[in-house]
Structures are given as structure tokens and as C-alpha cells.
Amino acid sequence: MRKLIVLAVLLAASVASAVLATSAPSATRVKIGDNYFVRSSGVPTVTVAKGSRVKWVWAGRRLHNVRVVKGPVRFASPTQKTGTYVRRVRRAGTYTIVCTIHGGSDQKMKLVVR
């Protein structure tokens, strides 16, 4: 009887983890162009749910990076010309993100995590 209870608990745990894995938010893509995030003018705001993955995708020809200069958690990508950088955001709040090569006056965005 004890083995059946243990087996039932293990089965329930594996089903629950499978359901949670399939219901996790997908990645939000943020384009990194030459001297901008998302679009070529203004300071864009991207809003995501807590626990989401944000994926920055390099689309320009110059070196860029992603660095949080203000927000609940600090993180930064490597400086690169191509590729992607993915970060799961687990703390709610507003993040100010810049490319440190081009600065906040030229390449800045807001990430709002709810």
C-alpha cells in the first residue's frame, strides 16, 4: 500500500511539472538595430509577464550590448555584432536598458515586468 501511495505522488508530480513546463511564457523578441532597440526612434517600452523570457536579437552591423542601468535586478549581455541574448525576468518592476557603447541618449529602452 505504501508503494502505491509513493507511486501516485511521483506520478502526480511528473504530470504537474509537465503542465507547468508547457504553460511557461514564450520568449518576447527585442530587435537590436544599429543604435536602437525595437525601432529607430524614441524610447520603446516592452511589457512582459513575470517569468517571461526576453530575447534580444542583433540585427544591425555594429557592436552592441544590453545592460540594465536601473531596475530591480541588474544584468548585461556580452558585447557582440550578431547573435542573441536571452534573460528570464523573474522580478516585477521597470528596467531601464541601454547599449553602453552608444549610450542612453542614443540607444535606450524600458522593460516593464508585471
GIURMO-V118364 format. One record per pair of residues at least 24 apart in sequence whose C-alpha atoms are under 10 Angstrom apart, sorted by the first residue. I is the first residue (numbers start at 0). J is the second residue. If there is no record, write none. Layout:
# GIURMO-V118364
[[I/J] [I/J]]
This chain:
# GIURMO-V118364
[[23/50] [23/51] [23/52] [24/48] [24/49] [24/50] [24/51] [24/52] [24/53] [24/87] [25/50] [25/51] [25/52] [25/53] [25/54] [26/50] [26/51] [26/52] [26/53] [26/54] [26/55] [26/85] [26/86] [26/87] [27/51] [27/52] [27/53] [27/54] [27/55] [27/85] [28/52] [28/53] [28/54] [28/55] [28/56] [28/83] [28/84] [28/85] [29/53] [29/54] [29/55] [29/56] [29/57] [29/58] [29/83] [29/84] [29/85] [29/108] [30/54] [30/55] [30/56] [30/57] [30/58] [30/59] [30/83] [31/55] [31/56] [31/57] [31/58] [31/59] [31/60] [31/61] [31/63] [31/64] [31/65] [31/80] [31/81] [31/83] [31/98] [31/106] [32/56] [32/57] [32/58] [32/59] [32/60] [32/61] [32/62] [32/63] [32/80] [32/106] [33/57] [33/58] [33/59] [33/60] [33/61] [33/62] [33/63] [33/80] [33/101] [33/105] [33/106] [34/59] [34/60] [34/61] [34/62] [34/63] [34/97] [34/98] [34/100] [34/101] [34/102] [34/103] [34/104] [34/105] [34/106] [34/107] [35/59] [35/63] [35/97] [35/98] [35/101] [35/103] [35/105] [35/106] [35/107] [35/108] [36/65] [36/96] [36/97] [36/98] [36/105] [36/106] [36/107] [36/108] [36/109] [37/106] [37/107] [37/108] [39/105] [39/106] [40/105] [40/106] [41/104] [41/105] [41/106] [41/107] [41/108] [42/95] [42/103] [42/104] [42/105] [42/106] [42/107] [42/108] [42/109] [43/106] [43/107] [43/108] [43/109] [43/110] [44/93] [44/94] [44/95] [44/107] [44/108] [44/109] [44/110] [44/111] [45/93] [45/94] [45/108] [45/109] [45/110] [45/111] [45/112] [46/93] [46/109] [46/110] [46/111] [46/112] [46/113] [47/88] [47/91] [47/110] [47/111] [47/112] [47/113] [48/88] [48/89] [48/90] [48/91] [48/111] [48/112] [48/113] [49/87] [49/88] [49/89] [49/90] [49/91] [49/92] [49/111] [49/112] [49/113] [50/86] [50/87] [50/88] [50/89] [50/90] [50/91] [50/112] [50/113] [51/86] [51/87] [51/88] [51/89] [51/112] [51/113] [52/85] [52/86] [52/87] [52/88] [52/89] [53/84] [53/85] [53/86] [53/87] [53/88] [53/110] [54/83] [54/84] [54/85] [54/86] [54/87] [55/82] [55/83] [55/84] [55/85] [55/86] [56/81] [56/82] [56/83] [56/84] [56/85] [57/81] [57/82] [57/83] [57/84] [58/82] [58/83] [61/100] [62/98] [62/100] [62/101] [63/97] [63/98] [63/99] [63/100] [63/101] [63/106] [64/96] [64/97] [64/98] [64/99] [64/100] [64/101] [64/106] [65/96] [65/97] [65/98] [65/99] [65/100] [65/106] [65/107] [65/108] [66/94] [66/95] [66/96] [66/97] [66/98] [66/99] [66/107] [67/94] [67/95] [67/96] [67/97] [67/98] [67/99] [67/107] [67/108] [67/109] [67/110] [68/94] [68/95] [68/96] [68/97] [68/98] [68/99] [68/103] [69/93] [69/94] [69/95] [69/96] [69/97] [69/109] [70/94] [70/95] [70/96] [70/109] [70/110] [70/111] [71/95] [71/112] [75/99] [88/112] [88/113] [89/113]]
